[in-house]
Amino acid sequence: MDYADVWHRVVDPQPLPPGWLALATAGVALLAVLPGPAWRLSRNVVTIAHEGGHGLVALLTRRRLSGIRLHSDTSGLTLSSGPPTGPGMILTAAAGYTAPSLLGLGGAALLAAGRITALLWIAILLLAGMLIMIRNAFGVLSVVVTGAAFVLVSWYGGDQLQAAFAYLGIWFLLLAGVRPVVELQRKRRHGGAPDSDADQLARLTGVGALLWVTLFLVIALVCLLIGGGWLLEWPTR
């Protein structure tokens, strides 16, 4: 396969998948989010998106990104330097809990346009960029394994396998974007997570942490509603 073939494979729309695929992958994604044992494993993917969101917005707002750490307990830490207050810090703090849902919404838009392989390669590029900033062994392992799955499917998978993998990943982001927000508020209600993103935002802005949690939840639900609608409509177009 020459470079022209690779380019066309990435940018050209792929054939529409069977109509049942959107519902089937939504069901599988739901099974990865709702049961506790499955969630303890799959939540690592959400942590990659969460910390990647912090890191990407830090760079976009011209903060200096020092490093990202991903831990085996599904927690993570993104360190950036710059003004301790102001729009850049606020946007960076707000990016974590919103990142999985917003990434899912963007992915759903690409799938609605038939850009399956393009979606896979965009994900690979984002993961490669994140890998450069990872500062611990578990984080490197998590990102490498996730990226390898995308590379293998995008390079060796047929159209239907690519579609199933892409749909599953986007459904997972859209559905999984809701649960961490609910868990965050549950911890806060019991006196936990005093330094959560919402509490940091409350200190930065003077707006109550509960309002920030509510905003995170609204964004997650709106992305799920819109993105899910796109995914379910596409096979019938």
C-alpha positions in Angstrom: 0.0 0.0 0.0 1.6 3.3 -1.1 1.2 6.7 0.6 -1.6 7.8 -1.7 -3.6 4.7 -0.8 -3.0 5.4 2.9 -4.1 9.0 2.5 -7.3 8.1 0.7 -8.1 5.4 3.2 -7.8 8.0 6.0 -9.7 10.9 4.4 -12.3 9.1 2.3 -15.7 8.2 3.8 -16.2 4.6 4.6 -19.2 2.5 3.7 -22.1 2.8 6.1 -22.2 -0.1 8.7 -25.3 -2.3 9.2 -28.1 -0.6 11.0 -27.9 -2.9 14.0 -24.3 -1.9 14.7 -25.0 1.4 16.5 -27.4 -0.3 18.9 -25.2 -3.3 19.5 -22.1 -1.2 20.3 -24.2 1.1 22.6 -25.2 -2.0 24.5 -21.6 -3.2 24.9 -20.4 0.2 25.9 -23.2 0.3 28.6 -21.9 -3.0 29.9 -18.4 -1.4 30.3 -19.8 1.5 32.2 -22.5 0.2 34.6 -21.2 -3.0 36.3 -18.7 -2.2 39.0 -16.0 -4.8 38.0 -16.0 -3.7 34.4 -16.0 0.0 35.3 -12.9 -0.4 37.5 -11.0 -1.5 34.4 -12.7 0.7 31.7 -12.4 3.8 33.9 -8.7 3.9 33.0 -9.7 5.0 29.5 -11.8 7.8 31.0 -8.8 8.9 33.1 -6.7 9.1 29.9 -9.4 11.4 28.3 -9.8 13.4 31.5 -6.1 14.1 32.0 -5.5 14.5 28.3 -8.2 17.2 28.4 -6.4 19.1 31.2 -3.2 18.8 29.2 -4.5 19.9 25.9 -6.3 22.9 27.2 -3.3 23.9 29.3 -1.3 24.0 26.0 -4.0 25.8 24.1 -4.1 28.5 26.8 -0.3 28.9 26.7 0.4 27.3 30.1 3.5 25.2 30.4 2.6 21.6 30.6 5.0 19.8 33.0 3.7 16.3 32.9 0.8 13.8 33.2 0.6 10.8 35.5 -2.0 8.0 35.3 -2.4 5.7 38.3 -3.6 2.2 38.6 -6.4 3.3 40.9 -7.8 5.2 37.9 -6.8 8.6 39.4 -4.5 10.9 37.5 -2.6 14.2 37.8 -1.7 16.8 35.2 0.8 19.5 36.2 1.1 22.8 34.4 2.7 26.1 35.3 1.6 29.6 34.6 -0.6 32.2 36.3 -2.4 30.6 39.3 -5.6 32.4 38.4 -7.3 33.8 35.3 -9.0 32.3 32.2 -6.2 29.8 31.4 -6.3 28.2 34.8 -10.1 28.1 34.9 -10.4 26.5 31.4 -7.6 24.0 32.3 -9.4 23.0 35.5 -12.8 22.7 33.8 -11.4 20.6 30.9 -11.0 17.3 32.8 -14.6 16.2 33.6 -15.9 17.6 30.3 -13.2 16.1 28.0 -14.6 12.5 27.6 -18.1 13.8 26.7 -16.8 16.5 24.3 -14.4 14.1 22.7 -17.3 11.7 22.3 -19.4 14.4 20.7 -16.6 15.3 18.2 -16.2 11.6 17.4 -19.9 11.1 16.9 -19.8 14.0 14.4 -17.0 12.3 12.4 -18.8 9.0 12.4 -22.0 10.7 11.2 -20.0 11.9 8.3 -18.6 8.5 7.6 -15.0 9.4 8.6 -14.3 6.2 10.5 -10.6 5.8 9.7 -10.0 9.5 10.1 -11.4 9.3 13.6 -9.1 6.4 14.5 -6.0 8.2 13.2 -7.0 11.4 15.1 -7.2 9.3 18.2 -3.8 7.8 17.5 -2.2 11.3 17.1 -3.8 12.6 20.3 -2.5 9.5 22.2 0.9 9.9 20.7 1.0 13.5 21.8 -0.1 12.6 25.3 2.5 9.8 25.6 5.3 12.4 25.3 4.0 14.1 28.5 3.5 10.9 30.6 5.7 10.8 33.6 5.1 7.3 35.1 5.3 3.7 34.0 1.6 2.8 34.5 0.7 5.9 32.5 3.0 4.9 29.7 1.6 1.4 29.7 -2.0 2.6 29.6 -1.5 5.0 26.7 0.6 2.5 24.7 -1.9 -0.3 25.0 -4.8 2.0 24.1 -2.9 3.5 21.2 -1.8 0.0 20.0 -5.4 -1.1 19.8 -6.3 1.9 17.6 -3.3 1.3 15.3 -4.0 -2.4 14.9 -7.7 -1.9 14.1 -7.1 1.1 11.8 -4.2 -0.6 9.8 -5.4 -4.2 9.7 -9.1 -4.1 10.3 -11.7 -4.2 7.6 -14.4 -1.6 7.2 -16.9 -3.3 9.6 -14.4 -4.0 12.3 -13.2 -0.4 12.1 -16.8 0.8 12.3 -17.6 -1.4 15.3 -14.4 -0.4 17.1 -15.0 3.3 16.5 -18.7 3.1 17.4 -17.9 1.3 20.6 -15.2 3.8 21.6 -17.4 6.8 21.0 -20.4 5.3 22.7 -18.2 4.5 25.7 -16.9 8.1 25.9 -20.4 9.5 25.7 -21.8 7.1 28.3 -18.8 7.1 30.6 -18.6 10.9 30.6 -21.7 10.9 33.0 -20.6 8.4 35.7 -17.5 10.2 37.0 -19.5 13.4 37.5 -22.1 11.5 39.6 -19.3 9.8 41.5 -17.6 13.1 42.2 -20.7 14.6 43.8 -21.2 11.5 45.8 -17.7 11.8 47.2 -18.2 15.5 47.9 -21.5 14.9 49.7 -19.6 12.6 52.1 -16.8 15.0 52.7 -14.4 13.5 50.2 -12.4 15.0 47.3 -11.8 18.5 48.8 -9.4 19.3 46.1 -11.5 18.1 43.2 -11.6 20.1 39.9 -15.0 21.5 41.0 -13.6 22.7 44.3 -10.6 24.2 42.6 -12.9 26.0 40.2 -15.0 27.3 43.1 -11.9 28.8 44.7 -10.8 30.3 41.4 -14.1 31.8 40.4 -16.2 32.2 43.6 -18.9 30.1 42.0 -20.0 27.2 44.2 -18.5 23.8 43.5 -22.0 22.3 43.3 -22.8 24.6 40.4 -19.6 23.4 38.6 -20.6 19.8 39.2 -24.0 20.6 37.8 -22.4 22.2 34.7 -20.2 19.1 34.2 -23.3 16.9 34.4 -25.3 19.1 32.0 -22.5 19.0 29.4 -22.2 15.3 29.7 -25.9 14.7 29.3 -26.2 17.1 26.4 -23.3 15.5 24.6 -24.8 12.0 25.2 -28.2 13.2 23.8 -26.8 14.9 20.7 -24.0 12.5 20.0 -26.1 9.4 20.6 -28.7 10.8 18.3 -26.1 11.2 15.5 -24.9 7.7 16.0 -28.4 6.2 16.0 -29.5 8.2 12.9 -26.5 7.6 10.7 -27.2 4.0 9.6 -30.7 5.1 8.4 -29.5 8.1 6.4 
